[in-house]
């Protein structure tokens, strides 16, 4: 897959195929099918997906990835960070060590809000902010000691969701961000403005497009998070309302050399019919990168030249 300067830096994610750790999310396609389709599309790597999805242990994960010619770029890890000065990181450490042993490069951390799931809303007080930053540093040190990088993922239904919480995080911590275009937009932040104003803080990227009408209904409380996804909140790149091209151009202009993960959250009501399924939406996103983003990057280079 020739994507110009992005070649070898575009990864997939099981959630684009409807595979998610959230209870009751929907029908889960088998890893063998999902990874085979990633490889057919020319993706270079994948994120891990839910615990156990790619294998029962790290050897199994490595073998599964090798079978399909894919590497492991990272894994999503929700951890509650704001509830005390020394939160128990035992479970997080076990997950982080598993990621390291499986060959992961990045830990995509989310500031979990607690047991209410992704329909919760959290506004941190000053003490909670101090706890979050301190515990985030603890996690980063643990991750670095295992040879990986930490990024913090602003995410709907977590302690870092709103535009104001992202601004506060940038001011209070120097941990890099996972710039998730979709979650930032739904939370009220502008991913393009962030790519322009703080590209040096971006350590990892999740590319999503968003249908603003569905996002507005979700934010008005018309339905919950899973229902928003089922109603098409996230679109193939170029089919929604975000300036994905602008985000990538700004990051590349600033010298970003990390991964772009195609992550259009999908929830399946059942097994797709033969010849159908999420793979077609992922293909559309790749075609958008090839036909729209890469030419824009070329135009940018020519303009500078």
MARPARO-77758 format. One record per residue (C-alpha): x, y, z; residue in one letter. Coordinates in nm, 3 decimals, decimal comma. Each point is the difference from the previous one (the first is absolute). Example, Ala and Ser with C-alpha at 12.3 -4.5 7.8 and 13.67 -1.06 7.14 Angstrom:
2
(site (1,230 -0,450 0,780) A)
(site (0,137 0,344 -0,066) S)
//
This chain:
305
(site (0,000 0,000 0,000) X)
(site (0,173 0,316 -0,121) X)
(site (-0,104 0,290 0,222) X)
(site (0,298 0,220 -0,073) X)
(site (0,152 0,137 0,323) X)
(site (-0,260 -0,192 0,205) X)
(site (0,104 -0,341 -0,138) X)
(site (0,077 -0,241 0,283) X)
(site (-0,154 0,235 0,258) X)
(site (-0,369 -0,085 -0,039) X)
(site (-0,143 -0,261 0,235) X)
(site (-0,336 -0,159 0,062) X)
(site (-0,199 -0,064 0,315) X)
(site (-0,242 -0,281 0,085) X)
(site (-0,266 0,252 0,102) X)
(site (-0,034 0,103 -0,365) X)
(site (-0,131 -0,355 -0,045) X)
(site (-0,238 0,030 0,297) X)
(site (0,230 -0,162 0,259) X)
(site (-0,006 0,192 0,330) X)
(site (0,062 -0,065 0,370) X)
(site (-0,324 0,175 0,105) X)
(site (-0,270 -0,242 0,125) X)
(site (-0,294 -0,046 -0,235) X)
(site (0,177 0,170 -0,290) X)
(site (-0,121 -0,242 -0,265) X)
(site (0,100 -0,293 -0,221) X)
(site (0,373 -0,075 0,008) X)
(site (0,169 -0,115 -0,320) X)
(site (0,279 -0,257 0,042) X)
(site (0,358 0,125 0,014) X)
(site (0,101 -0,225 -0,289) X)
(site (-0,243 0,181 -0,233) X)
(site (0,077 0,349 0,127) X)
(site (0,377 -0,037 -0,027) X)
(site (-0,024 -0,166 -0,341) X)
(site (-0,203 0,293 -0,127) X)
(site (0,247 0,249 0,152) X)
(site (0,282 -0,175 -0,184) X)
(site (-0,198 -0,007 -0,326) X)
(site (-0,051 0,376 0,029) X)
(site (0,375 0,052 0,037) X)
(site (-0,001 0,125 0,359) X)
(site (0,336 -0,028 0,172) X)
(site (-0,108 -0,060 0,358) X)
(site (-0,290 -0,017 0,240) X)
(site (-0,090 0,106 0,349) X)
(site (-0,068 -0,283 0,243) X)
(site (-0,374 0,015 0,057) X)
(site (-0,164 -0,154 0,309) X)
(site (0,207 -0,215 0,235) X)
(site (0,026 -0,351 -0,143) X)
(site (-0,138 0,088 -0,342) X)
(site (0,324 -0,067 -0,188) X)
(site (0,104 -0,290 0,222) X)
(site (-0,007 -0,137 0,352) X)
(site (0,361 0,098 0,073) X)
(site (0,279 0,205 -0,154) X)
(site (0,145 -0,292 -0,196) X)
(site (-0,339 -0,061 -0,156) X)
(site (-0,038 0,370 -0,082) X)
(site (0,339 0,009 -0,170) X)
(site (-0,074 -0,317 -0,196) X)
(site (-0,338 0,131 -0,112) X)
(site (0,149 0,328 -0,122) X)
(site (0,288 -0,173 -0,176) X)
(site (-0,244 -0,225 -0,184) X)
(site (-0,152 0,309 -0,161) X)
(site (0,322 0,200 -0,043) X)
(site (-0,107 0,271 0,245) X)
(site (0,177 0,165 0,290) X)
(site (-0,152 0,129 0,324) X)
(site (0,003 0,377 0,019) X)
(site (-0,173 0,044 0,334) X)
(site (-0,290 -0,069 0,228) X)
(site (-0,280 0,199 0,162) X)
(site (0,010 -0,004 0,381) X)
(site (-0,261 0,175 0,218) X)
(site (0,132 0,074 0,350) X)
(site (-0,170 0,201 0,274) X)
(site (0,258 0,264 0,090) X)
(site (-0,182 0,273 0,192) X)
(site (-0,143 -0,175 0,309) X)
(site (0,304 0,013 0,228) X)
(site (0,364 0,097 0,027) X)
(site (0,123 -0,360 -0,034) X)
(site (-0,260 -0,193 -0,200) X)
(site (0,055 -0,374 -0,023) X)
(site (0,177 -0,067 -0,330) X)
(site (0,026 -0,378 0,042) X)
(site (-0,244 -0,086 -0,279) X)
(site (0,134 0,276 -0,222) X)
(site (0,355 -0,123 0,049) X)
(site (-0,097 -0,353 -0,100) X)
(site (-0,164 0,131 -0,318) X)
(site (0,299 0,220 -0,078) X)
(site (0,242 -0,289 0,045) X)
(site (-0,216 -0,210 -0,231) X)
(site (0,011 0,272 -0,265) X)
(site (0,378 0,027 0,029) X)
(site (0,049 -0,376 -0,027) X)
(site (-0,223 -0,008 -0,309) X)
(site (0,218 0,259 -0,175) X)
(site (-0,212 0,313 0,046) X)
(site (0,151 0,342 -0,061) X)
(site (-0,262 0,228 0,160) X)
(site (-0,233 -0,018 0,299) X)
(site (-0,314 0,196 -0,083) X)
(site (-0,116 0,098 0,347) X)
(site (-0,346 0,133 0,082) X)
(site (-0,090 0,172 0,329) X)
(site (-0,283 -0,237 0,091) X)
(site (-0,291 0,170 0,175) X)
(site (-0,105 -0,307 0,197) X)
(site (-0,264 -0,273 -0,015) X)
(site (-0,269 0,204 -0,180) X)
(site (0,164 -0,062 -0,337) X)
(site (0,017 0,242 -0,291) X)
(site (-0,331 0,170 0,079) X)
(site (0,144 0,162 0,315) X)
(site (0,106 0,363 0,035) X)
(site (0,284 0,108 0,227) X)
(site (0,115 0,350 0,095) X)
(site (0,320 -0,016 0,204) X)
(site (0,060 0,216 0,303) X)
(site (0,347 0,130 0,083) X)
(site (0,098 -0,297 0,217) X)
(site (-0,120 -0,244 -0,266) X)
(site (0,208 0,180 -0,262) X)
(site (0,308 -0,035 0,220) X)
(site (-0,071 -0,369 0,051) X)
(site (-0,051 -0,056 -0,373) X)
(site (0,324 0,168 -0,102) X)
(site (0,199 -0,178 0,270) X)
(site (-0,138 -0,343 -0,089) X)
(site (0,045 0,071 -0,370) X)
(site (0,368 0,059 0,069) X)
(site (0,015 -0,330 0,190) X)
(site (-0,147 -0,185 -0,297) X)
(site (0,235 0,174 -0,243) X)
(site (0,303 -0,104 0,207) X)
(site (-0,120 -0,359 0,005) X)
(site (-0,061 -0,001 -0,376) X)
(site (0,337 0,162 -0,077) X)
(site (0,177 -0,259 0,215) X)
(site (-0,140 -0,266 -0,233) X)
(site (0,117 0,177 -0,316) X)
(site (-0,331 0,149 -0,112) X)
(site (-0,156 0,346 -0,027) X)
(site (-0,305 0,131 0,184) X)
(site (-0,268 0,213 -0,161) X)
(site (-0,316 0,130 0,168) X)
(site (-0,315 -0,042 -0,206) X)
(site (-0,275 0,262 0,051) X)
(site (-0,311 -0,216 -0,016) X)
(site (-0,372 0,047 0,039) X)
(site (-0,118 -0,116 0,344) X)
(site (0,341 0,035 0,168) X)
(site (0,160 0,261 0,225) X)
(site (0,164 0,161 -0,305) X)
(site (-0,286 0,060 -0,244) X)
(site (-0,090 0,368 -0,034) X)
(site (0,199 0,269 -0,177) X)
(site (0,071 0,160 0,340) X)
(site (0,131 -0,325 0,149) X)
(site (0,232 -0,044 -0,301) X)
(site (0,124 0,357 0,046) X)
(site (0,062 -0,065 0,369) X)
(site (0,184 -0,322 -0,075) X)
(site (0,231 0,174 -0,246) X)
(site (0,078 0,264 0,262) X)
(site (0,046 -0,236 0,296) X)
(site (0,179 -0,299 -0,158) X)
(site (0,260 -0,057 -0,268) X)
(site (-0,120 -0,352 -0,085) X)
(site (-0,063 -0,022 -0,377) X)
(site (-0,354 -0,024 -0,133) X)
(site (-0,168 -0,256 -0,218) X)
(site (-0,172 0,241 -0,236) X)
(site (-0,328 -0,176 -0,068) X)
(site (-0,177 0,224 -0,250) X)
(site (-0,341 -0,149 0,077) X)
(site (0,001 0,005 0,379) X)
(site (0,148 0,349 0,007) X)
(site (-0,272 0,130 -0,230) X)
(site (-0,285 -0,168 0,188) X)
(site (0,142 0,134 0,328) X)
(site (-0,006 0,355 -0,135) X)
(site (0,366 0,046 -0,095) X)
(site (0,125 0,081 -0,350) X)
(site (0,249 -0,266 -0,115) X)
(site (0,129 0,221 -0,280) X)
(site (0,069 0,287 0,240) X)
(site (0,181 -0,237 0,234) X)
(site (0,211 -0,131 -0,289) X)
(site (0,089 0,360 -0,085) X)
(site (0,062 0,134 0,349) X)
(site (0,167 -0,293 0,176) X)
(site (0,135 -0,251 -0,255) X)
(site (0,301 -0,064 0,223) X)
(site (-0,236 -0,152 0,258) X)
(site (-0,137 -0,261 -0,239) X)
(site (0,153 -0,345 0,042) X)
(site (-0,259 -0,219 -0,172) X)
(site (-0,303 0,056 -0,223) X)
(site (-0,340 -0,165 -0,035) X)
(site (-0,173 0,112 -0,317) X)
(site (-0,379 0,014 0,011) X)
(site (-0,251 0,207 -0,192) X)
(site (-0,313 0,121 0,181) X)
(site (-0,357 0,067 -0,107) X)
(site (-0,071 0,321 0,189) X)
(site (-0,378 -0,046 0,003) X)
(site (0,031 -0,331 0,187) X)
(site (0,259 0,152 0,235) X)
(site (-0,235 0,289 0,080) X)
(site (-0,282 -0,238 0,087) X)
(site (0,231 -0,208 0,218) X)
(site (0,127 0,306 0,184) X)
(site (-0,361 0,115 0,052) X)
(site (-0,070 -0,329 0,176) X)
(site (-0,224 -0,152 -0,266) X)
(site (0,177 -0,337 0,030) X)
(site (0,303 -0,165 0,156) X)
(site (0,346 -0,070 -0,135) X)
(site (-0,057 -0,343 -0,151) X)
(site (-0,321 0,117 -0,167) X)
(site (0,188 0,302 -0,141) X)
(site (0,254 -0,234 -0,158) X)
(site (-0,279 -0,221 -0,137) X)
(site (-0,166 0,309 -0,150) X)
(site (0,314 0,074 -0,201) X)
(site (0,177 0,255 0,220) X)
(site (0,330 -0,097 -0,161) X)
(site (0,031 -0,003 -0,377) X)
(site (0,267 -0,123 -0,241) X)
(site (0,259 0,272 -0,050) X)
(site (-0,135 0,266 -0,235) X)
(site (-0,364 -0,095 0,056) X)
(site (-0,044 0,207 0,317) X)
(site (0,039 0,364 0,097) X)
(site (0,361 0,020 0,125) X)
(site (0,300 0,137 -0,189) X)
(site (0,208 -0,317 0,022) X)
(site (0,228 0,116 -0,280) X)
(site (0,077 0,320 0,187) X)
(site (0,089 -0,191 0,317) X)
(site (0,244 -0,230 -0,179) X)
(site (0,156 0,284 -0,200) X)
(site (0,058 0,204 0,318) X)
(site (0,157 -0,293 0,184) X)
(site (0,225 -0,097 -0,291) X)
(site (0,100 0,364 -0,045) X)
(site (0,109 0,003 0,366) X)
(site (0,210 -0,313 -0,045) X)
(site (-0,226 -0,266 0,151) X)
(site (0,145 -0,344 -0,075) X)
(site (-0,237 -0,223 0,198) X)
(site (-0,293 -0,224 -0,082) X)
(site (-0,337 0,083 -0,149) X)
(site (-0,252 -0,259 0,118) X)
(site (-0,321 -0,037 -0,201) X)
(site (-0,253 -0,031 0,278) X)
(site (-0,361 0,055 -0,098) X)
(site (-0,189 -0,150 0,296) X)
(site (-0,262 -0,246 -0,125) X)
(site (-0,260 -0,211 0,182) X)
(site (-0,145 -0,299 -0,186) X)
(site (-0,349 -0,136 0,060) X)
(site (0,100 -0,338 -0,143) X)
(site (0,232 -0,176 -0,242) X)
(site (0,023 0,186 -0,333) X)
(site (-0,117 -0,176 -0,313) X)
(site (0,266 -0,154 -0,223) X)
(site (0,179 0,275 -0,192) X)
(site (-0,119 0,271 0,238) X)
(site (0,122 0,142 0,329) X)
(site (0,223 0,268 0,155) X)
(site (0,294 -0,076 -0,229) X)
(site (-0,165 0,213 -0,270) X)
(site (-0,008 0,308 0,225) X)
(site (0,368 -0,049 0,090) X)
(site (0,079 -0,028 -0,370) X)
(site (-0,181 0,330 -0,060) X)
(site (0,215 0,164 0,266) X)
(site (0,319 -0,132 -0,161) X)
(site (-0,117 0,127 -0,338) X)
(site (-0,060 0,342 0,155) X)
(site (0,355 0,005 0,133) X)
(site (0,134 -0,107 -0,341) X)
(site (-0,215 0,225 -0,219) X)
(site (-0,044 0,313 0,217) X)
(site (0,251 0,017 0,285) X)
(site (0,313 -0,115 -0,182) X)
(site (-0,051 0,244 -0,293) X)
(site (-0,049 0,279 0,255) X)
(site (0,328 -0,096 0,166) X)
(site (0,169 0,007 -0,339) X)
(site (-0,143 0,343 -0,069) X)
(site (0,130 0,117 0,337) X)
(site (0,351 -0,122 -0,082) X)
(site (-0,009 0,163 -0,341) X)
(site (-0,124 0,325 0,150) X)
(site (0,285 0,008 0,253) X)
(site (0,246 -0,088 -0,273) X)
//
